[in-house]
Amino acid sequence: MKRPRGKGATLRRGDKGFDAAVLATSFSGRDPGRRPDIYIQANKDADVVAAVKLAREQQHRISLCSGGHSWAQNHLRDGGMLIDLSRLNAIVIDAGARTARVGPGCWSIDLDRALKRVGLFFPVAHAPDVCLGGFLLQGGFGWNSRALGLACESVVGLDVVLADGTQVHASAEQNADLYWAARGAGPGFFGVVTTFHLKLHERPKVTAMIMQVFHERWLEDVFTWAHAIGPSVSSSVEFQLLITPKTLFTGKPGVEVLAPVMTSSWKAAREATAFIRQSPVRKRASVSTPLLPLSTMRMSEGAAQTHFPPKMHWCVDNMWTDAPIADLMPGLRKVSDTLPPAPSHALWLNWQPNRARPDMAFSMEAGFYFAAYGEWRHAEDDARYSTWATDRISEMAHLGKGIQLADENLGRRKARFMSDTNHGRLEQIRAHYDPDGRFNSYMTAP
């Protein structure tokens, strides 16, 4: 989804430019064939209030879009109303209080850049154009989240338009049940967040990355080592493996070992990433880089160019797992052997949650995270690749503990994304705030 230009408008099915405008709300180039009856581009909070009241009067179900990065295109539904929040993108920073107010349409890289100017930090999304609306509602696996926690843990309040058109503030002190639901409900949230109130953090003095590249024949060796070393890796390091048909520097199928690190000094950064330089598989690497200074903005932009170009056709799925690596290996090898052409890839993230989470809707995680990203350029390849990610993850799902909503594919595969207790509580709160089901929920029942 491109940055919004000009004043937002209202379009109805059949209007000139309607189809193009609706499809432009999606980062994916796929046309799912679903269209709303009315599409409203909100310019300010009052537009959201008016849209929700109109939906209530005309009995429309409501879908929401802030940045359009839903791989499953969750916001594109048949009938009803689509409210586009991309123009609600203001950033107001109080550096002294270490707080910020941001709109749901704010790009992650824009907030990161603004905070860098005042020496502050927030765990924004890794992709530059992921907007904060969907990112924060689903939990928010952002830069330095292993150390700082999920991004939603640093949300201290929200301004929300409810199903009846009233606007309220939600926090730990006000409408606490709504605040609880907003931190983890993701696309199943039953209100329109027009402003997020954020707690900010001190910016790490050093941001850097070290990398190694391995040929695909070493996949088993690399993953066995990564699985064993994972629990001991410092929380300042985002240790991850990418299975790709076209590795950096070599252009051949294999595994990229990446270790971004965010710390208070170069000494601490070198110590935290020493496990990469000292690994028993290092001698098999085709390429090994030194620890290089690299800002979060540069890393985000680089990843977007190499792995997440716009208007690709996507099929994505994921799983949390604590399974033994020997049990996981056949599935990992099959993913590698069947990957669609680059930039398709699969991500293995060393997560290792090391502290209790606050009481909130988000409640599903494990030691490791694995996600498959199938992407292709042309509609004629949809039939060939559109089930690849779901097929591969389905084959491994018995080794998982559920999924996370950032890379969900609930339209194709039912999966657990929060604890049963939390899901029950979420539905009770939904029944209170949205008794008529005005807001579309998840694409399938959990």
C-alpha positions as CSV (number, residue, x, y, z in Angstrom):
1,M,0.0,0.0,0.0
2,K,1.5,3.3,-1.0
3,R,1.5,6.5,1.1
4,P,-1.9,8.2,0.9
5,R,-2.1,11.2,-1.3
6,G,-4.7,13.9,-1.3
7,K,-7.9,14.2,0.7
8,G,-9.7,11.0,1.4
9,A,-12.9,10.2,-0.5
10,T,-15.9,7.9,-0.3
11,L,-16.5,5.5,-3.1
12,R,-19.3,3.0,-3.6
13,R,-19.4,-0.2,-5.6
14,G,-19.9,0.7,-9.3
15,D,-18.2,4.1,-9.0
16,K,-15.4,5.0,-11.4
17,G,-12.1,3.9,-9.9
18,F,-13.7,1.9,-7.1
19,D,-12.0,-1.5,-7.9
20,A,-8.6,0.1,-8.3
21,A,-8.9,2.1,-5.1
22,V,-10.0,-0.9,-3.0
23,L,-7.3,-3.2,-4.4
24,A,-4.7,-0.5,-3.7
25,T,-5.4,-0.9,0.0
26,S,-3.6,-4.3,-0.1
27,F,0.2,-4.8,0.0
28,S,-0.4,-8.1,-1.9
29,G,-1.0,-8.0,-5.7
30,R,-3.6,-10.8,-5.5
31,D,-7.2,-10.0,-6.3
32,P,-9.2,-12.1,-3.9
33,G,-12.4,-11.2,-5.7
34,R,-14.0,-9.7,-2.6
35,R,-15.3,-6.2,-2.6
36,P,-17.1,-4.0,0.0
37,D,-20.2,-2.1,-0.9
38,I,-18.8,1.2,0.3
39,Y,-15.1,2.3,0.8
40,I,-14.4,5.3,3.1
41,Q,-11.0,7.0,3.3
42,A,-11.0,8.7,6.7
43,N,-9.2,12.0,7.0
44,K,-9.8,12.6,10.8
45,D,-11.4,11.0,13.8
46,A,-14.7,12.6,13.0
47,D,-14.8,10.8,9.7
48,V,-14.4,7.5,11.5
49,V,-17.2,8.3,13.9
50,A,-19.5,9.3,11.0
51,A,-18.6,6.2,9.0
52,V,-19.4,3.8,11.9
53,K,-22.7,5.6,12.5
54,L,-23.5,5.2,8.8
55,A,-22.7,1.6,8.9
56,R,-25.0,1.2,11.9
57,E,-27.8,3.0,10.1
58,Q,-27.4,1.0,6.9
59,Q,-26.6,-2.3,8.6
60,H,-23.1,-2.7,7.1
61,R,-20.5,-4.9,8.6
62,I,-17.2,-3.0,9.0
63,S,-13.7,-4.0,7.9
64,L,-10.6,-1.8,8.7
65,C,-7.3,-1.2,6.9
66,S,-4.4,0.9,8.1
67,G,-1.4,-0.3,6.0
68,G,-2.7,-3.3,4.1
69,H,0.0,-5.7,5.1
70,S,-2.4,-8.5,5.9
71,W,-1.1,-11.4,3.8
72,A,-4.5,-13.0,3.9
73,Q,-6.1,-9.7,2.9
74,N,-8.3,-9.9,5.9
75,H,-9.8,-6.4,5.3
76,L,-11.2,-7.3,1.9
77,R,-14.6,-8.8,2.5
78,D,-17.7,-9.2,0.4
79,G,-20.3,-6.5,1.1
80,G,-20.3,-4.1,4.0
81,M,-18.0,-1.1,4.6
82,L,-14.2,-0.8,4.4
83,I,-12.7,2.1,6.4
84,D,-9.2,3.1,5.3
85,L,-7.2,4.6,8.2
86,S,-4.0,5.3,6.3
87,R,-4.5,9.1,6.5
88,L,-4.6,9.0,10.3
89,N,-0.8,9.0,10.4
90,A,0.1,11.8,12.8
91,I,3.1,11.5,15.1
92,V,3.3,13.6,18.3
93,I,6.3,13.0,20.6
94,D,6.8,14.3,24.1
95,A,10.5,13.5,24.5
96,G,10.6,14.7,28.1
97,A,7.8,12.4,29.2
98,R,9.0,9.6,26.9
99,T,5.6,9.2,25.3
100,A,4.1,9.5,21.9
101,R,0.7,9.7,20.2
102,V,0.5,8.1,16.8
103,G,-2.2,7.3,14.3
104,P,-2.9,3.8,13.0
105,G,-1.7,4.8,9.5
106,C,1.7,5.8,10.7
107,W,4.5,3.9,8.9
108,S,6.9,2.1,11.2
109,I,10.0,3.6,9.6
110,D,8.5,7.1,10.0
111,L,8.1,6.7,13.7
112,D,11.6,5.1,14.0
113,R,13.1,8.0,12.1
114,A,11.3,10.6,14.2
115,L,12.4,9.0,17.4
116,K,16.0,8.7,16.4
117,R,16.1,12.5,16.1
118,V,15.4,12.8,19.9
119,G,17.4,9.7,21.0
120,L,14.3,7.6,21.8
121,F,13.1,4.2,20.6
122,F,10.0,2.1,20.1
123,P,9.9,-1.5,18.9
124,V,8.4,-0.8,15.5
125,A,7.8,-3.4,12.8
126,H,10.8,-4.8,10.8
127,A,9.2,-3.8,7.5
128,P,9.3,0.0,6.9
129,D,5.8,0.3,5.5
130,V,4.0,-1.8,8.1
131,C,1.5,0.7,9.7
132,L,1.1,0.7,13.4
133,G,-2.7,-0.1,13.4
134,G,-2.6,-3.8,12.6
135,F,0.9,-4.2,14.0
136,L,0.1,-3.1,17.5
137,L,-3.3,-4.8,17.7
138,Q,-1.9,-8.3,16.9
139,G,1.0,-7.9,19.4
140,G,3.9,-6.3,17.6
141,F,7.0,-8.3,17.0
142,G,9.3,-5.4,16.5
143,W,12.9,-4.3,16.6
144,N,14.5,-5.2,20.0
145,S,11.3,-6.9,21.1
146,R,13.2,-9.7,22.8
147,A,14.6,-7.2,25.2
148,L,11.8,-4.6,25.4
149,G,8.8,-6.9,25.0
150,L,6.1,-7.0,22.4
151,A,5.3,-3.5,21.0
152,C,1.8,-3.8,22.4
153,E,3.3,-4.0,25.9
154,S,4.4,-0.4,25.4
155,V,0.9,0.8,24.4
156,V,-0.4,2.7,27.5
157,G,-3.7,3.9,26.0
158,L,-5.9,3.9,22.9
159,D,-8.6,6.2,21.5
160,V,-11.3,3.9,20.1
161,V,-14.5,4.4,18.1
162,L,-17.0,1.8,19.3
163,A,-19.7,0.0,17.3
164,D,-22.3,2.6,18.4
165,G,-20.2,5.5,17.1
166,T,-19.1,6.8,20.5
167,Q,-15.4,7.5,21.0
168,V,-13.7,6.4,24.3
169,H,-10.3,6.2,25.8
170,A,-9.0,2.8,26.9
171,S,-6.2,2.2,29.3
172,A,-5.4,0.2,32.5
173,E,-7.6,2.7,34.4
174,Q,-10.3,3.5,31.8
175,N,-12.3,0.8,30.0
176,A,-9.7,-1.7,31.1
177,D,-11.5,-4.6,29.4
178,L,-11.2,-2.9,26.0
179,Y,-7.6,-2.1,26.7
180,W,-7.0,-5.8,27.5
181,A,-8.6,-6.9,24.2
182,A,-6.8,-4.4,22.1
183,R,-3.4,-5.8,23.0
184,G,-3.5,-9.0,21.1
185,A,-6.9,-9.4,19.4
186,G,-5.5,-8.3,16.0
187,P,-7.9,-8.4,13.1
188,G,-10.6,-9.7,15.5
189,F,-10.7,-6.4,17.4
190,F,-14.2,-4.8,17.6
191,G,-13.5,-1.1,17.4
192,V,-11.6,1.5,15.4
193,V,-8.4,2.7,17.1
194,T,-7.8,6.3,15.9
195,T,-4.8,7.0,18.2
196,F,-2.3,4.9,20.1
197,H,-0.6,6.3,23.2
198,L,2.9,4.8,23.5
199,K,5.6,4.5,26.1
200,L,9.0,5.2,24.6
201,H,12.4,3.8,25.5
202,E,16.0,4.9,25.4
203,R,17.5,4.3,22.0
204,P,20.3,1.7,21.9
205,K,23.7,3.3,21.4
206,V,24.8,0.5,19.1
207,T,22.8,-1.2,16.4
208,A,24.7,-3.6,14.2
209,M,24.5,-7.0,12.4
210,I,26.7,-10.0,11.7
211,M,25.8,-12.5,9.0
212,Q,26.8,-15.9,7.6
213,V,25.6,-17.6,4.4
214,F,25.5,-21.4,4.0
215,H,24.8,-23.6,1.0
216,E,21.6,-25.7,1.3
217,R,23.5,-28.9,1.8
218,W,24.5,-27.6,5.3
219,L,20.8,-26.9,6.3
220,E,20.6,-29.8,8.8
221,D,24.0,-28.8,10.5
222,V,23.1,-25.1,10.7
223,F,19.6,-25.7,12.2
224,T,20.8,-28.3,14.7
225,W,23.4,-25.8,15.9
226,A,20.9,-22.9,15.9
227,H,18.3,-24.9,17.9
228,A,20.8,-25.9,20.5
229,I,22.4,-22.5,21.0
230,G,19.1,-20.5,20.9
231,P,18.1,-20.5,24.6
232,S,21.6,-19.0,25.6
233,V,21.5,-16.2,23.0
234,S,21.4,-12.7,24.6
235,S,18.0,-11.0,24.4
236,S,19.8,-8.1,22.7
237,V,20.2,-10.3,19.6
238,E,17.5,-11.1,17.0
239,F,19.0,-14.4,16.0
240,Q,17.3,-15.7,12.9
241,L,17.8,-18.1,9.9
242,L,16.3,-17.5,6.5
243,I,15.9,-20.4,4.1
244,T,16.0,-18.9,0.6
245,P,16.4,-20.1,-3.0
246,K,18.7,-17.1,-3.6
247,T,21.1,-16.3,-0.7
248,L,22.8,-12.9,-0.5
249,F,26.3,-12.8,-2.0
250,T,26.1,-16.3,-3.6
251,G,22.7,-16.2,-5.4
252,K,22.4,-20.0,-4.6
253,P,19.8,-21.9,-2.5
254,G,20.7,-22.0,1.2
255,V,20.5,-20.5,4.6
256,E,21.3,-17.0,5.7
257,V,22.2,-16.7,9.4
258,L,21.4,-13.1,10.6
259,A,22.1,-11.6,14.0
260,P,21.0,-8.0,14.4
261,V,22.1,-6.7,17.8
262,M,21.0,-3.6,19.8
263,T,23.1,-2.8,22.9
264,S,24.7,0.0,24.9
265,S,28.3,-0.4,23.6
266,W,30.4,-2.1,20.9
267,K,32.0,-4.3,23.5
268,A,28.6,-5.6,24.6
269,A,27.6,-6.1,20.9
270,R,30.7,-8.1,20.2
271,E,30.2,-10.2,23.3
272,A,26.5,-10.8,22.5
273,T,27.3,-12.0,18.9
274,A,30.4,-14.0,19.8
275,F,28.4,-17.2,19.4
276,I,28.2,-16.5,15.6
277,R,32.0,-16.1,15.2
278,Q,32.7,-19.1,17.4
279,S,30.1,-21.5,16.0
280,P,31.1,-25.0,15.0
281,V,29.5,-24.5,11.6
282,R,31.3,-21.3,10.7
283,K,34.0,-23.1,8.7
284,R,31.2,-24.3,6.3
285,A,29.9,-20.8,5.6
286,S,30.3,-19.5,2.0
287,V,30.3,-16.0,3.4
288,S,31.0,-14.5,6.8
289,T,30.7,-10.8,7.5
290,P,32.2,-8.9,10.5
291,L,29.9,-7.2,12.9
292,L,28.9,-4.1,11.0
293,P,27.1,-0.9,12.2
294,L,23.6,-0.8,10.5
295,S,20.6,1.2,11.6
296,T,17.2,-0.3,12.0
297,M,16.0,1.9,9.1
298,R,18.7,0.5,6.8
299,M,18.0,-3.0,7.9
300,S,14.2,-2.5,7.3
301,E,14.7,-1.0,3.9
302,G,17.1,-3.7,2.9
303,A,14.8,-6.5,3.9
304,A,11.9,-4.8,2.1
305,Q,13.9,-4.7,-1.1
306,T,15.2,-8.3,-1.0
307,H,12.3,-10.2,0.6
308,F,9.2,-8.1,0.6
309,P,8.8,-6.2,-2.7
310,P,5.4,-4.7,-3.3
311,K,2.6,-6.2,-5.3
312,M,3.7,-9.8,-5.2
313,H,1.1,-12.5,-4.8
314,W,1.4,-14.1,-1.3
315,C,0.6,-17.2,0.6
316,V,1.9,-17.1,4.2
317,D,1.6,-19.3,7.3
318,N,3.4,-19.8,10.5
319,M,3.8,-21.7,13.8
320,W,5.3,-21.5,17.3
321,T,7.2,-24.5,18.3
322,D,9.3,-26.0,21.1
323,A,9.7,-29.4,19.4
324,P,13.0,-31.2,19.2
325,I,15.0,-30.3,16.1
326,A,15.2,-33.9,15.0
327,D,11.4,-34.0,14.7
328,L,11.3,-30.6,12.9
329,M,14.1,-31.4,10.4
330,P,12.1,-33.3,7.8
331,G,9.7,-30.4,7.5
332,L,12.4,-27.8,7.3
333,R,14.1,-29.8,4.6
334,K,10.9,-30.1,2.6
335,V,10.3,-26.4,2.9
336,S,13.8,-25.8,1.5
337,D,13.3,-28.3,-1.3
338,T,9.9,-27.0,-2.4
339,L,10.3,-23.2,-2.1
340,P,8.8,-21.2,-4.9
341,P,11.3,-18.9,-6.7
342,A,12.9,-16.0,-4.9
343,P,12.0,-13.8,-3.1
344,S,10.0,-16.6,-1.4
345,H,11.6,-17.6,1.8
346,A,11.1,-19.1,5.3
347,L,12.0,-17.5,8.6
348,W,13.3,-19.3,11.7
349,L,13.3,-16.8,14.6
350,N,14.9,-17.5,18.0
351,W,12.3,-16.0,20.3
352,Q,12.8,-17.5,23.7
353,P,10.4,-15.5,25.9
354,N,12.3,-14.7,29.1
355,R,9.7,-12.9,31.2
356,A,6.0,-12.9,32.1
357,R,3.8,-10.9,29.9
358,P,1.2,-8.4,31.2
359,D,-2.4,-9.6,31.4
360,M,-3.6,-9.0,27.8
361,A,-5.3,-10.9,25.0
362,F,-2.0,-11.9,23.5
363,S,-1.2,-15.3,24.9
364,M,0.5,-17.6,22.4
365,E,4.2,-17.9,21.9
366,A,7.1,-20.5,22.2
367,G,10.8,-20.7,22.1
368,F,11.0,-20.7,18.3
369,Y,8.9,-19.1,15.5
370,F,8.8,-20.5,12.0
371,A,7.0,-18.8,9.1
372,A,6.8,-19.6,5.4
373,Y,6.4,-16.8,2.8
374,G,5.5,-17.9,-0.7
375,E,5.5,-15.1,-3.2
376,W,5.2,-14.8,-6.9
377,R,4.5,-12.1,-9.5
378,H,1.9,-13.3,-11.9
379,A,-1.7,-14.4,-11.5
380,E,-1.2,-17.4,-13.7
381,D,1.0,-18.9,-11.0
382,D,-1.7,-18.6,-8.3
383,A,-2.9,-22.2,-8.7
384,R,0.7,-23.4,-8.6
385,Y,1.9,-21.7,-5.5
386,S,-1.2,-20.4,-3.5
387,T,-1.3,-23.3,-1.1
388,W,2.5,-23.9,-0.7
389,A,3.0,-22.1,2.7
390,T,-0.2,-23.6,4.2
391,D,0.7,-27.1,2.9
392,R,4.1,-27.0,4.5
393,I,3.0,-25.6,7.8
394,S,0.1,-27.9,8.0
395,E,2.5,-30.9,7.6
396,M,4.4,-29.6,10.7
397,A,1.5,-28.2,12.7
398,H,1.5,-31.3,15.1
399,L,4.9,-30.1,16.3
400,G,3.6,-26.5,17.0
401,K,1.8,-24.7,19.7
402,G,-0.3,-22.5,17.5
403,I,0.3,-19.4,15.4
404,Q,0.7,-15.6,15.7
405,L,-1.5,-13.2,13.9
406,A,1.1,-11.2,12.1
407,D,1.5,-14.0,9.5
408,E,-1.9,-15.6,9.9
409,N,-3.7,-17.5,7.2
410,L,-7.0,-18.2,8.9
411,G,-8.8,-18.0,5.7
412,R,-7.2,-21.2,4.6
413,R,-6.3,-23.0,7.9
414,K,-7.9,-22.9,11.3
415,A,-5.3,-22.5,14.1
416,R,-5.1,-21.4,17.7
417,F,-3.6,-18.0,18.2
418,M,-4.4,-17.3,21.9
419,S,-5.2,-19.4,24.9
420,D,-8.6,-20.9,25.2
421,T,-9.2,-18.9,28.4
422,N,-8.2,-15.6,26.7
423,H,-10.3,-16.4,23.7
424,G,-13.3,-17.0,25.8
425,R,-12.8,-13.7,27.6
426,L,-12.3,-11.9,24.3
427,E,-15.6,-13.1,23.0
428,Q,-17.4,-12.0,26.2
429,I,-15.9,-8.5,25.9
430,R,-16.9,-8.5,22.2
431,A,-20.5,-9.3,23.1
432,H,-20.6,-6.3,25.4
433,Y,-19.0,-3.7,23.0
434,D,-20.3,-5.1,19.7
435,P,-23.4,-7.1,20.4
436,D,-24.7,-6.8,16.8
437,G,-21.4,-8.0,15.3
438,R,-20.9,-4.8,13.5
439,F,-17.1,-5.4,13.0
440,N,-15.9,-8.3,11.0
441,S,-13.8,-10.7,13.0
442,Y,-11.3,-13.4,12.0
443,M,-11.7,-14.9,8.6
444,T,-12.6,-18.3,10.1
445,A,-13.4,-19.4,13.7
446,P,-10.4,-20.2,15.8
